[in-house]
Amino acid sequence: MRAVFLDYQTVSYDDLDTAMLTGVMDDLHFYPMTLDVQIAERICDIEIVLLNKVRLSRALLQGARKLRLIVLAGTGTDGIDLLAAQELGMGVCNVRGYCTSSVAQHTWGLILSLTQQLPAYARLGARESWAAAERPHPKGGPIRELAGLTLGIVGWGELGRAVGKIAQAFGMRIEIANRPGEPAAPGRVDLEQLLATADIVSLHCPLTDSTRGMIGAAQLALMKPDALLINTARGALIDSAALAAALIRGRLGGAGIDVLSQEPPIDDALLQPDIPNLLLTPHIAWAARESRQRCIDEMAANVQDFLRGGRHGRVV
């Protein structure tokens, strides 16, 4: 069965074992990257497509007449026209839970870097004098203890729970938001209330019509002026221009952002130079080697189950 991995380089830094993939698909070709203009040609006679960031539109799927299965190297399915895949009888599989430890670790890396003012102090220590770095209030603001602060979590799934568990070890209070577009749940608060009371807000919900742009200028205005906003979920959950403006005006204590609405970014407001108290990382929260290995092994398991007639990992 002919198979291709269209953008293997986005998953591996030549540090992963592909034995499980090649064991299931003996005719599997790895492309390091695939440009948009190359997709149609590379999938036209292929039965199984593996991908990470490549997007497949209805037109591309219609042209892939032999395609039986699309296997995603991740959880998000917004890059695939799922309705078209279903209409054309194509299966779509994603991978869930493979990067929980990595994302939780990265989330707390961002939180700790911002609360400890690590970027500001590192610059002081490297570029100025040790004596200057000893001052207790660098430009970014004061160092804060996490104990007693409130962490607001939007998206109480596996990732949100993993981040919350670590918060408890720091002695933090946890508030969970009702997700926009869904019924209120016991023990949770409306998003507006959470934004107004939380010292740190961390996003872990999927991107849907209801959650797209859910953090804009009006929502940011509800937050405490020293609060932190962390996003390791999907970039389009936040209005980037509104967040950049809030940080520049000192209306927010800081932000740790791992995702943007378009990746790779072209013209995002958060790419402006010298935005204060912003930590911007290039969508690497999921990228611990152990997580990436689990991801491709689970992709192989999804293919194997599909070939046996199962529905493991299927979203379509």
Buried (B, 14 or more C-beta within 10 A) or exposed (E): BBBBBBBBBBBBEEEBEBEBBBEBBEEBEBBEEBEEEEBEEBBEEBBBBBBBBBEBBBEBBEBBEEBBBBBBBBBBBEBBBBEBBEEBEBBBBBBEBBBBBBBBBBBBBBBEBBBBBBBBBEBBEEEEEEEEBEEEEBEBBEBBEBEEBBBBBBBBBBBBBBBBEBBEEBEBBBBBBBBBEEEEEEEBBEBEBBBBBBBBBBBBBBBBEEBBBBBEEEBBEBBBEBBBBBBBBBBBBBBBBBBBBBBBEEBBBBBBBBBBBEEEBEEBBBEEEEBBBBBBBEBEBBBBEEBBBBBBBBBBBBBBBBBEEEEEBBBB
